Amino acid sequence: MLKVIQEINDVIDDVLKVSLQPDEWAFKPLPEKWSKKEIIGHLIDSATINLQRFVRCTFEENFKLTYQQVEWVETQKYQLADVNDLLQLWRLLNKQIIRVLANYPPDRLSAQCDNDKTMVSLHSVEWLAKDYVVHMKHHLQQVIN
């Protein structure tokens, strides 16, 4: 888990170094594509869901927790938000995830939850934490590039 925690810290540092103008954050390459602000919003949604998975897995197992990513981004109107507010919220949520993972009960790292919308797809906390970092890095490449 230490590697995951370090990777989350590294990603936070990398994102906070990004220097874009407000219009670059808001630019949508196509009407159906997300702007960089909306990508950060999606990562906020991902952080909130994964934080809940990590916390709940300390007490529960085999529960289903998913989200409708496109609908959530639209509903939360990230495109209208101040990008500095979004970045601060994203950073703070990830700091909380780090705090939870740094103190995670070792005997619960294998606890599982279901993260698939259409079928049963159980994954351990350890797998979910690693996948969370991969997902975050994937989307942040879209922000940085």
C-alpha positions, 0 to 999 in steps of 0.5 A: 500500500505504501507504493499506492500512497506514494503514487497518489502523492506524486500525482497530486504534486504533478497536477498542482504544477499544471499551469493552464489558462481558464479558457484551456481548463474549460475548452471542450474538444467536441460537444460530447467530450469532457473539458479538463475541468470536467475530467477533474470533476470526474476524478472527484467523483471517482475519489468520493466513490473509492473513498467510500469503498475503502471505508466500507470494506473495513466493515462490510464485504461484497457490497455493490458501489458504482456510479454513472460517470457521465451523468454525475459530471453533467449533474454536478456542473463541473464545467461551471465551477471555478477550477481552483475549487475543483483542484482543491476538492480533488486534492483534499479527497485524495489526501483523505484517501491517503490517510485511510490507506496509510492506516488500513487494517492489513487483515482487510486488504483482501476484503472485496466489493463489487464495482461493476454496473451490470454484473458481479465483479468483486475486487479486493481493497488492494486491487481497487487502490491500485486500479484507482491510481491507474485510472487517475493517471490515465485521466490526468494525462488528458489534463496535462497534454 
